[in-house]
Amino acid sequence: MELAAQFYQTMEMAEESANYCLKSLRYQYPLLNTKWTKVDHIDWALNMATLSQYFVGKNHFESACHMMASARKVLNETDEQIKQKETDSFNKAHADLDIIEVKYCLSIFDESRESMDK
């Protein structure tokens, strides 16, 4: 799925790329807390939050909100050992997610203002 997402991105087919990225992240989600795979919680959360920005740009606010909530949940449930070992990247991920959430709120505000002006 990741290869398909990269292919579509290379072909400048953003919607297909975003959908395959989302499918890949959904596939990885149940694997986050297993001992058999090494899915990085911080990377997963940042990828999900970053992908939500594409959906905000398409005015798919409900999907974007769900994606940001998933990212926040994964970050909040990150193992304490990872938090201590990767303090800087963990804190940066929280800050990046905060910024993405603020951008989301501003986009909703702009969209509601535009719809009121019509």
N, C-alpha and C positions, 0 to 999 in steps of 0.2 A: 504494500500500500504506500509505503514511503517513497518507493521508486516511481510509482504512478504520480504521486503528488509532485515530485521533482520534475518528471517529464512534462506534466501539464504546465508547471511554472515556466519551464524552459520554452514551451510552445506559446507562452503568454496567454494561457487559458486559466485565468485567475479563479474563476468559480469552481471549475473542476479540481484545480489544485487545492483550493480551500476545503472542498468536500472530502478529498482523499486524505488531507492532513487530519481532518476531524475524525474520519474513520480510523485512521492509524492511532490517534490519541485515545479514542474509545476502546480500541482493541487492547492498548497498553494499560488502561486504567485498572482492570482486575489483577494485573500482574505487578502492580506497584508494591504490594505487601507480601510477595512470595519470596521464598528463599532460592527459587530456581532461576530467577531472572534478575538482572541488574538494571531495572528501569530507574533512572535518576529522578527522584521526587521534585527537586528544584527545577531541573530542565523541563520536566513534564508540565509543571505548573506554569512556567514562563512561556512554554510553547502554546499551551491552551489559552493563556491570557493574551498573548500576542495575536493568536488566530482570532480571538474575539473582536479585535479591532477591524478586521476585514468585514465581519458581520455587522458591526456598528456602521461602517461605511455604506453598507447596503440597506440600512434601516431595519435590520433584523435584530431589534433590541432584545427581544425575549431570548433568542438563542445566545446572543452575546452575554446577557446577564447570567444565564445558566452556565456558560463556559467560565466566566469570571468566578462564579460561586464555586465551581468545581476546582478551579485553580487555588482559590483561597482555602478550601477544605483540605486539599492535598498538602499545601504548605503548612497549615496548622497541625496536621497530623504527622508531619515529618518526624522521624525518630530523633530522640534527644542526642544520640551519638553523632548523627549527621549534622544536627544543628551546631554542636560544639566543634566538630571537626571542620565544618565549612561555614563558620560564622559570617564571614564577609559576604559570601555568595548568597547565603540564606537571608541576611539583612537586605542586600541589594534586591533580591527577588521580591521581598515584601514591599520595598519602596517602589519598584517597578510596577508591581500590581496595584499599589495605591494610585500611581500616576495614571495607569490605564483605566482604573475605575473613575477617576475624576474626569478624564476625557469622555468616558461613557456618559456620565451625568451631564456634561456640557453639551454633548451631542443630542441627548434627549431634550434638553432645554431649548437648543436651537431648533430642533425639529418641531417642538410644540409651539414655539414662537412663530415659525414659518406657517404652520397650519392655522394659527389664529389670524395671521395677516391675510389669509386667502378669503 
